[in-house]
Amino acid sequence: MSHGHDTFTVKGFDNWNKVCGKQCAFMKHIKTSHHRDALLFSQNLLNQEAHVDNSISKPNKEIIMKNRSRLKTTADVVRWLTYQACALRGHDESASSKNRGNFLELLTLLASYNDEVSKVILENAPYNAKYTSEDIQKEILSIIANKIQKHIRSEVGDSAFCVMVDESRDESKKEQMAIVVRFVDEEGMIQERFLDLVNVRDTLSVTLKTSLWKQLLHYQFDVSKIRGQGYDGASNIRGKWNRLHALGLEECPYAYYVHCFAHRLQLALVCASREVIPVHQFFTYLVDIVNVVCASSKRHDELQKAKASEVEKLLELGEINSGKGQNQLGTLRRAGIIDDVAHTTFAQRGDAEGAWRNMQSFEFVFILHLIEKVMGKTEILSQALQRKSQDILNAMELVLATKITLNNYRNDG
């Protein structure tokens, strides 16, 4: 190599007394272009402002801020619509649509009030980073749900807890299982939290139990700390043997099953009423009457007009008092439906005639007043049993008092 380069790479250098001499390898190297280039590179390296990444980072920071603003706006709209239980997507979300759905319409509204938001969303957003697609909305919802579920898990902590399960079928005919946990928080207050909604292939006890345990373990709950089970009382999960609560007791012997007290009261009233034929017929007639009136908006309007006219007349006569919440809709006018030949069919007029005759019967009116009295006496108990914080002794006293009241009404009412 020339210019003394081999001194540093091949021969080596050990004559430190002649470092500054004319034949010094260091001095020869300083005069070379390689040294000058290396020196320039070193100076540029020490000069932070000359770095390439700084030249690129300035526009990148602006893009990052726009993306964050766009994503924050989308997340806020998704969260608000979800909190209000509103649908996000629209039937027609094209630019020519008059109603593009709640999500896009709310974004447009926010943009009209905020210039900074308007500059970064919808048409002003890059094609590949609009953050308005269905997948983005679902991902945001999934993140929100995950954060809430983690918070619920942290609230329960290592405490014992109860599980409440109900199953239902959605509009798409899929079976779903709702899971609610009930626990006592750090302040000693009873809390109930909706944990998850799970699709199940059927409502068999084994399927529900497997899905329930799977979800609890997924959220890192200790199933051995379950101290209560509550279900809706349906036939497939309320049985004593080989049912959901029995399967739970096999693994958690302290997970006692408690049927909803208010539901028990309702079942008792329903079973008792079915045993009395006139009462059973009363509710059958009542359903028919409601269907006759509510099946048509025109009939409903006629009923309201008839009631308003009647109330006005009674007020003029001084037979009723005016006031907030009084004189509500409550009667059916015979001529409004039965005699309307021009706008009703034979079947509709026949149904209305039958409903009117049932309403005029002594049995119907008598049982109507009877049921009103009975329900009034059980209403206090029903409301008390539905309280979140329940005193079992107080509840039992209310049950006993209600039984005594009903028995007295039966004998002397």
C-alpha positions as a Markdown table, in Angstrom:
| # | Residue | x | y | z |
|---|---|---|---|---|
| 1 | Met | 0.0 | 0.0 | 0.0 |
| 2 | Ser | 1.2 | 3.6 | -0.7 |
| 3 | His | 1.4 | 6.7 | 1.5 |
| 4 | Gly | 2.5 | 4.7 | 4.5 |
| 5 | His | -0.7 | 2.9 | 4.8 |
| 6 | Asp | 1.1 | -0.5 | 5.2 |
| 7 | Thr | 2.7 | 0.9 | 8.3 |
| 8 | Phe | -0.6 | 0.6 | 10.1 |
| 9 | Thr | -1.8 | -2.6 | 8.4 |
| 10 | Val | 1.2 | -4.7 | 7.5 |
| 11 | Lys | 4.6 | -3.6 | 8.9 |
| 12 | Gly | 3.6 | -2.0 | 12.2 |
| 13 | Phe | 5.0 | 1.1 | 13.9 |
| 14 | Asp | 7.2 | 1.3 | 17.0 |
| 15 | Asn | 9.5 | 4.3 | 16.4 |
| 16 | Trp | 7.6 | 6.8 | 18.5 |
| 17 | Asn | 10.6 | 9.1 | 18.8 |
| 18 | Lys | 10.2 | 10.1 | 15.1 |
| 19 | Val | 6.5 | 10.7 | 15.1 |
| 20 | Cys | 6.8 | 14.3 | 13.8 |
| 21 | Gly | 9.6 | 13.6 | 11.3 |
| 22 | Lys | 9.3 | 13.9 | 7.5 |
| 23 | Gln | 9.3 | 10.2 | 7.0 |
| 24 | Cys | 6.7 | 9.7 | 9.7 |
| 25 | Ala | 3.8 | 7.5 | 8.7 |
| 26 | Phe | 1.4 | 9.7 | 10.5 |
| 27 | Met | 2.4 | 12.8 | 8.7 |
| 28 | Lys | 2.2 | 11.0 | 5.3 |
| 29 | His | -1.3 | 9.7 | 6.2 |
| 30 | Ile | -2.6 | 13.2 | 7.1 |
| 31 | Lys | -1.8 | 14.4 | 3.6 |
| 32 | Thr | -3.9 | 11.7 | 1.9 |
| 33 | Ser | -7.5 | 12.1 | 0.7 |
| 34 | His | -8.5 | 9.1 | 2.8 |
| 35 | His | -7.6 | 11.0 | 5.9 |
| 36 | Arg | -9.4 | 14.1 | 4.8 |
| 37 | Asp | -12.5 | 12.2 | 4.0 |
| 38 | Ala | -12.4 | 10.4 | 7.3 |
| 39 | Leu | -12.0 | 13.7 | 9.1 |
| 40 | Leu | -15.0 | 15.2 | 7.3 |
| 41 | Phe | -17.1 | 12.1 | 8.1 |
| 42 | Ser | -16.1 | 12.4 | 11.7 |
| 43 | Gln | -17.1 | 16.1 | 11.8 |
| 44 | Asn | -20.5 | 15.4 | 10.2 |
| 45 | Leu | -21.1 | 12.6 | 12.7 |
| 46 | Leu | -20.5 | 15.0 | 15.6 |
| 47 | Asn | -22.9 | 17.5 | 13.9 |
| 48 | Gln | -26.3 | 16.2 | 14.9 |
| 49 | Glu | -28.2 | 18.7 | 12.7 |
| 50 | Ala | -26.5 | 17.3 | 9.6 |
| 51 | His | -27.8 | 13.7 | 10.3 |
| 52 | Val | -30.1 | 12.2 | 7.6 |
| 53 | Asp | -32.6 | 10.9 | 10.2 |
| 54 | Asn | -33.1 | 14.5 | 11.5 |
| 55 | Ser | -33.8 | 15.6 | 7.9 |
| 56 | Ile | -36.4 | 12.8 | 7.7 |
| 57 | Ser | -37.9 | 13.1 | 11.2 |
| 58 | Lys | -39.3 | 16.6 | 10.8 |
| 59 | Pro | -42.0 | 15.6 | 8.2 |
| 60 | Asn | -42.4 | 12.2 | 10.1 |
| 61 | Lys | -43.3 | 14.0 | 13.3 |
| 62 | Glu | -46.1 | 15.9 | 11.4 |
| 63 | Ile | -47.4 | 12.7 | 9.9 |
| 64 | Ile | -47.3 | 11.0 | 13.3 |
| 65 | Met | -49.3 | 13.9 | 14.9 |
| 66 | Lys | -51.9 | 13.8 | 12.2 |
| 67 | Asn | -52.3 | 10.0 | 12.5 |
| 68 | Arg | -52.7 | 10.3 | 16.2 |
| 69 | Ser | -55.3 | 13.0 | 15.9 |
| 70 | Arg | -57.2 | 11.0 | 13.3 |
| 71 | Leu | -57.0 | 7.8 | 15.4 |
| 72 | Lys | -58.1 | 9.6 | 18.6 |
| 73 | Thr | -61.1 | 11.1 | 16.8 |
| 74 | Thr | -62.1 | 7.7 | 15.5 |
| 75 | Ala | -61.7 | 6.0 | 18.9 |
| 76 | Asp | -63.7 | 8.8 | 20.6 |
| 77 | Val | -66.6 | 8.4 | 18.1 |
| 78 | Val | -66.6 | 4.6 | 18.5 |
| 79 | Arg | -66.6 | 4.9 | 22.3 |
| 80 | Trp | -69.4 | 7.4 | 22.4 |
| 81 | Leu | -71.7 | 5.5 | 20.0 |
| 82 | Thr | -71.0 | 2.3 | 21.9 |
| 83 | Tyr | -71.8 | 3.9 | 25.2 |
| 84 | Gln | -75.1 | 5.2 | 23.8 |
| 85 | Ala | -75.8 | 1.7 | 22.3 |
| 86 | Cys | -76.0 | 3.1 | 18.8 |
| 87 | Ala | -75.2 | 1.3 | 15.6 |
| 88 | Leu | -71.9 | 2.3 | 14.0 |
| 89 | Arg | -72.3 | 1.2 | 10.4 |
| 90 | Gly | -74.8 | 2.6 | 7.9 |
| 91 | His | -76.7 | 0.9 | 5.1 |
| 92 | Asp | -75.2 | 3.1 | 2.5 |
| 93 | Glu | -71.9 | 4.7 | 3.3 |
| 94 | Ser | -71.0 | 6.0 | -0.1 |
| 95 | Ala | -70.2 | 9.7 | -0.7 |
| 96 | Ser | -73.5 | 10.2 | -2.4 |
| 97 | Ser | -75.6 | 8.8 | 0.4 |
| 98 | Lys | -77.8 | 11.2 | 2.4 |
| 99 | Asn | -77.2 | 9.2 | 5.6 |
| 100 | Arg | -73.9 | 7.4 | 5.8 |
| 101 | Gly | -74.5 | 5.9 | 9.2 |
| 102 | Asn | -73.9 | 7.2 | 12.8 |
| 103 | Phe | -70.1 | 6.7 | 12.7 |
| 104 | Leu | -69.4 | 8.7 | 9.5 |
| 105 | Glu | -72.1 | 11.3 | 10.2 |
| 106 | Leu | -70.7 | 12.0 | 13.7 |
| 107 | Leu | -67.2 | 12.3 | 12.3 |
| 108 | Thr | -68.5 | 14.8 | 9.8 |
| 109 | Leu | -70.2 | 16.8 | 12.5 |
| 110 | Leu | -67.0 | 16.9 | 14.6 |
| 111 | Ala | -65.0 | 18.1 | 11.6 |
| 112 | Ser | -67.5 | 20.9 | 11.0 |
| 113 | Tyr | -66.8 | 22.3 | 14.5 |
| 114 | Asn | -63.0 | 21.7 | 14.6 |
| 115 | Asp | -60.7 | 22.8 | 11.8 |
| 116 | Glu | -57.7 | 20.8 | 13.2 |
| 117 | Val | -59.8 | 17.6 | 13.1 |
| 118 | Ser | -61.3 | 18.5 | 9.7 |
| 119 | Lys | -57.7 | 18.7 | 8.2 |
| 120 | Val | -56.9 | 15.1 | 9.1 |
| 121 | Ile | -60.1 | 13.0 | 8.7 |
| 122 | Leu | -62.3 | 11.6 | 6.0 |
| 123 | Glu | -61.5 | 13.1 | 2.6 |
| 124 | Asn | -58.4 | 14.9 | 3.9 |
| 125 | Ala | -56.9 | 11.6 | 5.2 |
| 126 | Pro | -54.5 | 9.4 | 3.2 |
| 127 | Tyr | -56.3 | 6.6 | 1.4 |
| 128 | Asn | -54.4 | 4.0 | 3.4 |
| 129 | Ala | -54.8 | 5.6 | 6.8 |
| 130 | Lys | -58.4 | 6.8 | 7.1 |
| 131 | Tyr | -59.1 | 4.7 | 10.2 |
| 132 | Thr | -62.8 | 4.4 | 9.3 |
| 133 | Ser | -63.1 | 0.8 | 8.1 |
| 134 | Glu | -65.1 | -1.9 | 9.9 |
| 135 | Asp | -62.0 | -3.7 | 10.9 |
| 136 | Ile | -60.6 | -0.6 | 12.6 |
| 137 | Gln | -63.9 | -0.1 | 14.5 |
| 138 | Lys | -63.9 | -3.7 | 15.7 |
| 139 | Glu | -60.3 | -3.6 | 16.7 |
| 140 | Ile | -60.9 | -0.4 | 18.8 |
| 141 | Leu | -64.0 | -2.1 | 20.4 |
| 142 | Ser | -61.9 | -5.1 | 21.2 |
| 143 | Ile | -59.2 | -3.0 | 22.8 |
| 144 | Ile | -61.8 | -1.1 | 24.9 |
| 145 | Ala | -63.5 | -4.4 | 25.9 |
| 146 | Asn | -60.2 | -5.9 | 26.9 |
| 147 | Lys | -59.3 | -2.9 | 29.1 |
| 148 | Ile | -62.7 | -3.0 | 30.8 |
| 149 | Gln | -62.4 | -6.8 | 31.4 |
| 150 | Lys | -58.9 | -6.4 | 32.9 |
| 151 | His | -60.2 | -3.6 | 35.1 |
| 152 | Ile | -63.1 | -5.8 | 36.4 |
| 153 | Arg | -60.6 | -8.6 | 37.1 |
| 154 | Ser | -58.4 | -6.2 | 39.1 |
| 155 | Glu | -61.5 | -5.0 | 41.0 |
| 156 | Val | -62.3 | -8.6 | 42.1 |
| 157 | Gly | -58.6 | -9.3 | 43.0 |
| 158 | Asp | -58.2 | -12.4 | 45.2 |
| 159 | Ser | -61.6 | -12.1 | 46.7 |
| 160 | Ala | -64.3 | -14.7 | 46.6 |
| 161 | Phe | -67.0 | -14.0 | 44.0 |
| 162 | Cys | -70.3 | -15.2 | 42.6 |
| 163 | Val | -71.2 | -15.9 | 39.0 |
| 164 | Met | -74.6 | -15.2 | 37.3 |
| 165 | Val | -75.4 | -16.6 | 33.9 |
| 166 | Asp | -78.3 | -16.1 | 31.5 |
| 167 | Glu | -78.7 | -17.4 | 28.0 |
| 168 | Ser | -80.7 | -16.0 | 25.1 |
| 169 | Arg | -80.9 | -16.0 | 21.3 |
| 170 | Asp | -79.9 | -13.0 | 19.3 |
| 171 | Glu | -81.4 | -11.7 | 16.0 |
| 172 | Ser | -79.2 | -14.0 | 14.0 |
| 173 | Lys | -80.5 | -17.0 | 16.0 |
| 174 | Lys | -77.2 | -17.6 | 17.7 |
| 175 | Glu | -77.3 | -18.8 | 21.3 |
| 176 | Gln | -75.4 | -16.5 | 23.6 |
| 177 | Met | -74.4 | -16.7 | 27.3 |
| 178 | Ala | -74.1 | -13.6 | 29.4 |
| 179 | Ile | -71.7 | -13.8 | 32.3 |
| 180 | Val | -71.9 | -11.4 | 35.3 |
| 181 | Val | -69.7 | -11.5 | 38.4 |
| 182 | Arg | -70.8 | -10.3 | 41.8 |
| 183 | Phe | -68.3 | -9.4 | 44.5 |
| 184 | Val | -67.5 | -7.2 | 47.4 |
| 185 | Asp | -65.0 | -4.4 | 46.6 |
| 186 | Glu | -62.3 | -3.0 | 48.8 |
| 187 | Glu | -64.7 | -0.6 | 50.4 |
| 188 | Gly | -67.1 | -3.3 | 51.4 |
| 189 | Met | -69.7 | -2.5 | 48.8 |
| 190 | Ile | -71.4 | -5.2 | 46.7 |
| 191 | Gln | -70.7 | -4.8 | 43.0 |
| 192 | Glu | -72.0 | -6.5 | 39.9 |
| 193 | Arg | -70.1 | -6.4 | 36.6 |
| 194 | Phe | -71.0 | -7.6 | 33.2 |
| 195 | Leu | -67.9 | -9.6 | 32.2 |
| 196 | Asp | -68.6 | -11.1 | 28.8 |
| 197 | Leu | -71.1 | -12.4 | 26.2 |
| 198 | Val | -70.2 | -15.8 | 24.7 |
| 199 | Asn | -71.6 | -17.6 | 21.8 |
| 200 | Val | -72.5 | -21.2 | 22.6 |
| 201 | Arg | -73.5 | -24.0 | 20.2 |
| 202 | Asp | -76.4 | -25.1 | 22.4 |
| 203 | Thr | -77.8 | -24.5 | 25.9 |
| 204 | Leu | -77.1 | -27.9 | 27.4 |
| 205 | Ser | -75.7 | -27.8 | 31.0 |
| 206 | Val | -72.4 | -29.3 | 30.0 |
| 207 | Thr | -71.9 | -26.8 | 27.2 |
| 208 | Leu | -72.7 | -23.8 | 29.4 |
| 209 | Lys | -70.5 | -25.1 | 32.2 |
| 210 | Thr | -67.6 | -25.7 | 29.9 |
| 211 | Ser | -68.0 | -22.2 | 28.3 |
| 212 | Leu | -68.3 | -20.5 | 31.7 |
| 213 | Trp | -65.2 | -22.2 | 33.1 |
| 214 | Lys | -63.2 | -21.5 | 30.0 |
| 215 | Gln | -64.0 | -17.7 | 30.1 |
| 216 | Leu | -63.3 | -17.5 | 33.9 |
| 217 | Leu | -59.9 | -19.1 | 33.4 |
| 218 | His | -59.3 | -16.9 | 30.4 |
| 219 | Tyr | -59.6 | -13.9 | 32.6 |
| 220 | Gln | -57.5 | -15.6 | 35.3 |
| 221 | Phe | -60.3 | -16.0 | 37.8 |
| 222 | Asp | -59.7 | -18.7 | 40.5 |
| 223 | Val | -62.8 | -20.8 | 40.1 |
| 224 | Ser | -62.2 | -22.4 | 43.5 |
| 225 | Lys | -63.2 | -19.0 | 45.0 |
| 226 | Ile | -66.7 | -19.1 | 43.5 |
| 227 | Arg | -69.1 | -18.8 | 46.4 |
| 228 | Gly | -72.4 | -18.5 | 44.6 |
| 229 | Gln | -74.2 | -19.4 | 41.4 |
| 230 | Gly | -77.3 | -17.6 | 39.9 |
| 231 | Tyr | -79.2 | -18.6 | 36.8 |
| 232 | Asp | -82.4 | -17.6 | 35.1 |
| 233 | Gly | -84.3 | -20.7 | 36.3 |
| 234 | Ala | -84.8 | -22.1 | 32.8 |
| 235 | Ser | -85.5 | -25.9 | 32.7 |
| 236 | Asn | -82.1 | -26.7 | 31.2 |
| 237 | Ile | -80.1 | -25.1 | 34.0 |
| 238 | Arg | -82.3 | -25.1 | 37.1 |
| 239 | Gly | -82.6 | -28.9 | 37.6 |
| 240 | Lys | -81.3 | -30.4 | 40.8 |
| 241 | Trp | -79.3 | -33.2 | 39.3 |
| 242 | Asn | -76.8 | -33.2 | 36.4 |
| 243 | Arg | -77.6 | -29.5 | 35.7 |
| 244 | Leu | -75.4 | -26.5 | 35.5 |
| 245 | His | -75.3 | -25.6 | 39.2 |
| 246 | Ala | -74.8 | -29.3 | 40.1 |
| 247 | Leu | -71.8 | -29.4 | 37.7 |
| 248 | Gly | -70.4 | -26.3 | 39.3 |
| 249 | Leu | -70.8 | -27.8 | 42.8 |
| 250 | Glu | -68.7 | -30.8 | 41.8 |
| 251 | Glu | -65.6 | -28.5 | 41.4 |
| 252 | Cys | -66.6 | -25.8 | 43.9 |
| 253 | Pro | -68.5 | -27.2 | 46.9 |
| 254 | Tyr | -69.1 | -23.7 | 48.3 |
| 255 | Ala | -70.6 | -22.3 | 45.1 |
| 256 | Tyr | -74.2 | -22.4 | 46.4 |
| 257 | Tyr | -77.0 | -22.0 | 44.0 |
| 258 | Val | -79.4 | -19.1 | 44.6 |
| 259 | His | -82.5 | -18.7 | 42.4 |
| 260 | Cys | -83.4 | -15.1 | 41.8 |
| 261 | Phe | -85.9 | -14.2 | 44.6 |
| 262 | Ala | -87.8 | -11.8 | 42.4 |
| 263 | His | -88.1 | -14.5 | 39.7 |
| 264 | Arg | -89.3 | -16.9 | 42.3 |
| 265 | Leu | -92.0 | -14.5 | 43.4 |
| 266 | Gln | -93.0 | -14.1 | 39.7 |
| 267 | Leu | -93.1 | -17.8 | 39.1 |
| 268 | Ala | -95.2 | -18.3 | 42.2 |
| 269 | Leu | -97.7 | -15.7 | 41.1 |
| 270 | Val | -97.9 | -17.1 | 37.6 |
| 271 | Cys | -98.3 | -20.7 | 38.8 |
| 272 | Ala | -101.0 | -19.6 | 41.3 |
| 273 | Ser | -102.9 | -17.6 | 38.6 |
| 274 | Arg | -102.8 | -20.5 | 36.2 |
| 275 | Glu | -104.5 | -22.7 | 38.7 |
| 276 | Val | -107.6 | -20.4 | 38.7 |
| 277 | Ile | -109.4 | -20.7 | 35.4 |
| 278 | Pro | -111.1 | -17.3 | 35.4 |
| 279 | Val | -107.8 | -15.6 | 36.2 |
| 280 | His | -106.1 | -17.5 | 33.4 |
| 281 | Gln | -108.8 | -16.5 | 31.0 |
| 282 | Phe | -108.5 | -12.9 | 32.1 |
| 283 | Phe | -104.9 | -12.7 | 31.0 |
| 284 | Thr | -105.7 | -14.5 | 27.7 |
| 285 | Tyr | -108.4 | -11.9 | 27.0 |
| 286 | Leu | -106.1 | -9.1 | 28.1 |
| 287 | Val | -103.5 | -10.1 | 25.5 |
| 288 | Asp | -106.2 | -10.1 | 22.8 |
| 289 | Ile | -107.3 | -6.7 | 23.8 |
| 290 | Val | -103.8 | -5.2 | 23.7 |
| 291 | Asn | -103.2 | -6.8 | 20.3 |
| 292 | Val | -106.4 | -5.4 | 18.9 |
| 293 | Val | -105.5 | -1.9 | 20.0 |
| 294 | Cys | -101.7 | -1.9 | 19.5 |
| 295 | Ala | -101.6 | -3.7 | 16.2 |
| 296 | Ser | -102.6 | -0.5 | 14.4 |
| 297 | Ser | -101.3 | 3.0 | 15.0 |
| 298 | Lys | -104.7 | 4.3 | 13.7 |
| 299 | Arg | -106.6 | 2.4 | 16.4 |
| 300 | His | -104.1 | 3.6 | 19.0 |
| 301 | Asp | -104.7 | 7.2 | 18.0 |
| 302 | Glu | -108.4 | 6.8 | 18.1 |
| 303 | Leu | -108.1 | 5.3 | 21.6 |
| 304 | Gln | -106.1 | 8.4 | 22.7 |
| 305 | Lys | -108.6 | 10.8 | 21.2 |
| 306 | Ala | -111.5 | 9.0 | 22.9 |
| 307 | Lys | -109.7 | 9.1 | 26.2 |
| 308 | Ala | -108.8 | 12.8 | 25.8 |
| 309 | Ser | -112.4 | 13.6 | 25.1 |
| 310 | Glu | -113.6 | 11.6 | 28.1 |
| 311 | Val | -111.1 | 13.2 | 30.4 |
| 312 | Glu | -112.0 | 16.7 | 29.2 |
| 313 | Lys | -115.7 | 16.0 | 29.9 |
| 314 | Leu | -115.1 | 14.6 | 33.4 |
| 315 | Leu | -112.9 | 17.5 | 34.3 |
| 316 | Glu | -115.7 | 19.9 | 33.3 |
| 317 | Leu | -118.1 | 18.0 | 35.5 |
| 318 | Gly | -115.6 | 18.1 | 38.4 |
| 319 | Glu | -115.6 | 14.3 | 38.7 |
| 320 | Ile | -111.8 | 13.9 | 38.4 |
| 321 | Asn | -108.9 | 16.1 | 39.5 |
| 322 | Ser | -106.1 | 17.3 | 37.2 |
| 323 | Gly | -102.5 | 16.8 | 38.0 |
| 324 | Lys | -99.2 | 15.4 | 36.8 |
| 325 | Gly | -99.3 | 11.7 | 36.0 |
| 326 | Gln | -103.1 | 11.5 | 36.4 |
| 327 | Asn | -105.8 | 10.7 | 33.8 |
| 328 | Gln | -103.6 | 8.4 | 31.7 |
| 329 | Leu | -104.8 | 6.3 | 28.8 |
| 330 | Gly | -107.0 | 3.5 | 30.1 |
| 331 | Thr | -110.2 | 2.7 | 28.3 |
| 332 | Leu | -111.3 | 1.4 | 24.9 |
| 333 | Arg | -114.1 | 3.0 | 22.9 |
| 334 | Arg | -116.3 | 0.5 | 21.2 |
| 335 | Ala | -117.3 | 2.6 | 18.2 |
| 336 | Gly | -113.7 | 3.5 | 17.3 |
| 337 | Ile | -112.9 | 0.1 | 15.8 |
| 338 | Ile | -116.0 | -2.0 | 15.6 |
| 339 | Asp | -118.1 | 0.5 | 13.6 |
| 340 | Asp | -115.3 | 1.6 | 11.3 |
| 341 | Val | -116.4 | -0.4 | 8.2 |
| 342 | Ala | -114.5 | 1.7 | 5.7 |
| 343 | His | -111.0 | 1.1 | 7.2 |
| 344 | Thr | -111.2 | -2.3 | 8.9 |
| 345 | Thr | -111.7 | -5.9 | 7.7 |
| 346 | Phe | -114.3 | -8.4 | 8.9 |
| 347 | Ala | -111.6 | -10.2 | 11.0 |
| 348 | Gln | -110.5 | -7.0 | 12.6 |
| 349 | Arg | -114.0 | -5.9 | 13.5 |
| 350 | Gly | -114.7 | -9.4 | 14.8 |
| 351 | Asp | -111.6 | -9.3 | 17.0 |
| 352 | Ala | -112.6 | -5.9 | 18.3 |
| 353 | Glu | -116.1 | -7.1 | 19.0 |
| 354 | Gly | -114.8 | -10.0 | 21.0 |
| 355 | Ala | -112.4 | -7.9 | 23.0 |
| 356 | Trp | -115.2 | -5.4 | 23.7 |
| 357 | Arg | -117.6 | -8.1 | 25.0 |
| 358 | Asn | -114.9 | -9.6 | 27.2 |
| 359 | Met | -114.1 | -6.2 | 28.7 |
| 360 | Gln | -117.8 | -5.6 | 29.5 |
| 361 | Ser | -118.2 | -8.9 | 31.4 |
| 362 | Phe | -118.5 | -8.8 | 35.1 |
| 363 | Glu | -115.8 | -11.5 | 35.6 |
| 364 | Phe | -113.3 | -9.5 | 33.5 |
| 365 | Val | -113.8 | -6.2 | 35.5 |
| 366 | Phe | -113.9 | -8.1 | 38.8 |
| 367 | Ile | -110.6 | -10.0 | 38.2 |
| 368 | Leu | -109.0 | -6.8 | 36.9 |
| 369 | His | -109.6 | -5.1 | 40.2 |
| 370 | Leu | -108.6 | -8.2 | 42.1 |
| 371 | Ile | -105.3 | -8.6 | 40.3 |
| 372 | Glu | -104.6 | -4.9 | 40.8 |
| 373 | Lys | -105.0 | -5.3 | 44.5 |
| 374 | Val | -102.9 | -8.5 | 44.6 |
| 375 | Met | -100.1 | -7.0 | 42.5 |
| 376 | Gly | -100.1 | -3.9 | 44.7 |
| 377 | Lys | -99.5 | -6.0 | 47.8 |
| 378 | Thr | -96.6 | -8.0 | 46.2 |
| 379 | Glu | -95.0 | -4.9 | 44.5 |
| 380 | Ile | -93.2 | -3.8 | 47.6 |
| 381 | Leu | -91.7 | -7.3 | 48.1 |
| 382 | Ser | -90.8 | -7.6 | 44.4 |
| 383 | Gln | -88.9 | -4.3 | 44.5 |
| 384 | Ala | -87.2 | -5.2 | 47.7 |
| 385 | Leu | -86.0 | -8.5 | 46.3 |
| 386 | Gln | -84.5 | -6.8 | 43.3 |
| 387 | Arg | -82.2 | -4.6 | 45.3 |
| 388 | Lys | -78.5 | -5.0 | 44.6 |
| 389 | Ser | -77.6 | -5.0 | 48.4 |
| 390 | Gln | -79.9 | -7.5 | 50.1 |
| 391 | Asp | -80.4 | -8.3 | 53.7 |
| 392 | Ile | -81.6 | -11.9 | 53.9 |
| 393 | Leu | -83.3 | -11.5 | 57.3 |
| 394 | Asn | -85.2 | -8.4 | 56.1 |
| 395 | Ala | -86.2 | -10.2 | 52.9 |
| 396 | Met | -87.6 | -13.2 | 54.8 |
| 397 | Glu | -89.6 | -10.8 | 57.0 |
| 398 | Leu | -91.0 | -9.1 | 53.9 |
| 399 | Val | -92.0 | -12.5 | 52.5 |
| 400 | Leu | -93.7 | -13.4 | 55.8 |
| 401 | Ala | -95.5 | -10.0 | 55.9 |
| 402 | Thr | -96.6 | -10.4 | 52.3 |
| 403 | Lys | -98.0 | -13.9 | 53.0 |
| 404 | Ile | -99.9 | -12.6 | 56.0 |
| 405 | Thr | -101.3 | -9.6 | 54.0 |
| 406 | Leu | -102.4 | -11.9 | 51.1 |
| 407 | Asn | -104.0 | -14.4 | 53.5 |
| 408 | Asn | -105.9 | -11.6 | 55.2 |
| 409 | Tyr | -107.0 | -10.2 | 51.9 |
| 410 | Arg | -108.2 | -13.7 | 50.9 |
| 411 | Asn | -110.3 | -14.1 | 54.1 |
| 412 | Asp | -111.5 | -10.6 | 54.8 |
| 413 | Gly | -110.7 | -8.5 | 51.7 |
